[in-house]
Amino acid sequence: MNRCFRLLGMGLALLSLAAVTLRAADSRAKQTAKPAAEKKTAAAKQKDAAKKTPEKPASQPAATPEATAKKTEKPADKKPEKEPPATVTLKRKPLKITVELEGVFEADSAHEIVLHPEEWNTLVVETAVSHGATVRKGDVLLKLETPKLDQAIADLRADLNILEVAVQQGEQQSQALEKTVALDLKAGRRAARIAKEDQKFFFDVARPFEEKLAGFQVKVAKQGAEYEQEELRQLEKMYKADDITEETEEIVLRRARDTVERAKFSLDMAQLLSDYTLKFSLPRRDDEVKEAAERITLDAAKREVDLPLAQRRQRLELEKLRMQRAQSEERLRRLQADRTMMTVAAPADGIIYYGKLSRGRTADATSLADSLRPHGSVAPNQVVMTLVEPRPMAVRVTVPENQLHDLRPNLSATVIPTGYPDEELSASIDTVGDIPLSPGNFDGRLRVDLTSGTKLLRPGMTCKVKLVPYRKPDAICVPPSALVTDELDEHKQSVQVLEKDGKTTSRSVTVGRKTEKQIEIVKGLAEGEKVVLEPKDEK
């Protein structure tokens, strides 16, 4: 581009000299076109040479165009001279690398207001301080509605009293059962033993005796009937001997006959009862005795199983009641704790911000403003407010990864608040994170001196942060276009230096820090040397 400008200048000079030559040599206007062109070219070269040489004293006579043309004429076969490349003369000058970041003022002390209910999750707002309000320690920040919670506590206390009575009853029943189980088991075993004894006695003694008794009763009835029959026969024989039967004798005989009849009937009945006893009553008694003994034995065995199980069940039910009582007591404790949480007081002096502050900013203040209105609902375990103490503050910045190498702890910085651009605050880097916040971005925090700053600065306000990680007052620098990088090794770099004899030579250099407009050369060049601005490949 520099060569184009030089050619344009030479063209303008040629035109100017051509006009002068035409006015001075008007008489030669009829000369051929070729000599005229040669004269114009010679005049242009003379003009260009005049710009590079010192001006002659006024006493010397001015050269005529003809003489100038003759003086500058060259043989037709001679090549034009090569124009020198554009260069820059190296001078030592200050080099400063500046990093500018966007920052946010962040309070050192912040108290998050989070509702952590243990049991009650229905959180309805009664009153809440406004976003940005300044509060004192102990001021009420948030008050929630409590009527439903109070009713739940009252109901739970009533249920707990009923449970307490049930537990007492269960304990008494358990104690009684503990005492009666042993007695019931003993009674069952005794009943089983008695049943076995009765069964053995029945079959060994009572049954044979009843069989014998049935036969004996028939025998007795038979004997009685025979005795009565014989007595009647003797009476009839005795009274038959008399010719005359008295009335008394008739009565006696009638009675005797009735007695015989009854004796016969008794015999028949005895025989019937004996047959019934032997055929039906005793076999049935056999089954009844066996079944009764078996039932008593089974009942005793069942008691051996059921009574310990009933005792264990009673214990488990009592334990369940005690557990329910403990759970109700714990739930009552949690509800009472939640009741005390329904009024939130400020833990310190400060400013209220709705929502959670993240790196000095709040993202959900607008949505929470609607939730924190009267009768609005807030979610449990959510940061509903953040109380920040306005002093001291730090500045939180996001550091691009390509600038990470320039920042280090304790590096000085200047902070300019966006809202107060005339304020310049002194600061220094506190920490720079080594884990990305997001792809290509890292977290940074700066300590800032607020002693000279305005008191109106608040957490969450933005600012600009200026840092100078590198400063050198006497650096030697070249433009980026002057640097040549080896195609085979990018770590090898060089520049072309214009020597005193007008020739250019390639020289290896060691590069330092870089900016968009200049590159520091720490080794390989000296002040005063001329470096080619747009080096070309040497052939």
QUIZIHU-V228590 format. One record per run of one state. SS is the DSSP state (h for helix, s for strand, l for the rest). FROM is the first residue (numbers start at 1). TO is the last residue. If there is no record, write none. Layout:
ss=<SS;SS>
from=<FROM;FROM>
to=<TO;TO>
This chain:
ss=<l;h;l;h;l;h;l;h;l;s;l;s;l;s;l;s;l;s;l;h;l;h;l;s;l;s;l;s;l;s;l;h;l;s;l;s;h;l;s;l;s;l;s;l;s;l;h;l;s;l;s;l;s;l;s;l;s;l>
from=<1;2;25;26;29;33;53;65;73;87;90;92;115;124;129;134;136;140;145;147;242;247;342;343;346;350;355;357;359;361;363;365;372;377;378;383;401;407;412;418;425;439;441;449;462;479;480;483;484;486;493;499;504;515;519;524;530;533>
to=<1;24;25;28;32;52;64;72;86;89;91;114;123;128;133;135;139;144;146;241;246;341;342;345;349;354;356;358;360;362;364;371;376;377;382;400;406;411;417;424;438;440;448;461;478;479;482;483;485;492;498;503;514;518;523;529;532;539>
